[in-house]
């Protein structure tokens, strides 16, 4: 019984600091979907850095979420 993974798509999530209350950061995430699963992580990072210069809040983290379909062959 072989299991196969089919990569579908990826998403980029920018986690932004929107406020600081009592010394603790408050975050908001913004997700950008439909990124090709073959996209290189360096390219995603570079795009996120370019986009961060256009966003009002500082970007704390850049996340990549990959989605795959797992099937039994």
C-alpha positions as CSV (number, residue, x, y, z in Angstrom):
1,X,0.0,0.0,0.0
2,X,1.7,3.1,-1.3
3,X,0.8,6.6,-0.2
4,X,1.3,9.5,-2.6
5,X,1.4,13.3,-1.8
6,X,0.1,15.7,-4.5
7,X,1.1,19.3,-3.8
8,X,-1.8,21.6,-4.4
9,X,-1.0,25.2,-3.5
10,X,0.7,27.3,-0.9
11,X,-0.2,30.4,1.0
12,X,1.9,33.2,2.5
13,X,0.9,34.6,5.8
14,X,2.3,37.9,7.1
15,X,2.0,38.2,10.9
16,X,1.9,41.9,11.8
17,X,2.3,43.8,15.1
18,X,-0.8,46.1,15.2
19,X,-0.5,47.3,18.8
20,X,1.4,46.9,22.1
21,X,-0.6,46.6,25.3
22,X,1.1,46.3,28.7
23,X,4.4,45.5,27.0
24,X,2.9,42.7,25.0
25,X,2.5,42.8,21.2
26,X,-0.9,42.3,19.6
27,X,-0.8,40.6,16.2
28,X,-3.0,40.4,13.1
29,X,-2.3,38.0,10.2
30,X,-2.9,38.6,6.5
31,X,-3.0,35.6,4.2
32,X,-2.2,35.6,0.5
33,X,-3.4,32.4,-1.2
34,X,-3.0,30.6,-4.5
35,X,0.8,30.7,-4.5
36,X,2.2,28.0,-6.7
37,X,3.5,25.1,-4.6
38,X,6.7,25.1,-6.7
39,X,7.5,28.6,-5.5
40,X,10.9,28.9,-3.8
41,X,10.8,30.0,-0.2
42,X,13.4,32.6,-0.9
43,X,11.1,34.2,-3.6
44,X,8.2,34.1,-1.1
45,X,10.4,35.8,1.5
46,X,11.5,38.5,-1.0
47,X,7.9,39.2,-2.0
48,X,6.9,39.4,1.6
49,X,9.7,41.9,2.3
50,X,8.6,44.1,-0.6
51,X,5.0,44.0,0.6
52,X,6.0,44.8,4.2
53,X,7.2,48.2,3.0
54,X,3.7,48.9,1.7
55,X,1.9,47.8,4.9
56,X,1.1,50.1,7.7
57,X,2.2,47.7,10.5
58,X,5.6,46.1,11.0
59,X,5.8,42.4,9.9
60,X,7.0,40.1,12.7
61,X,6.8,36.8,11.0
62,X,6.5,35.4,7.5
63,X,4.8,32.0,7.3
64,X,4.4,29.6,4.4
65,X,1.5,27.2,4.5
66,X,1.6,24.3,2.0
67,X,-1.5,22.3,1.1
68,X,-1.2,18.7,-0.2
69,X,-3.6,15.9,-1.1
70,X,-2.6,12.6,0.3
71,X,-3.9,9.5,-1.6
72,X,-3.6,5.8,-1.4
73,X,-2.4,4.2,-4.6
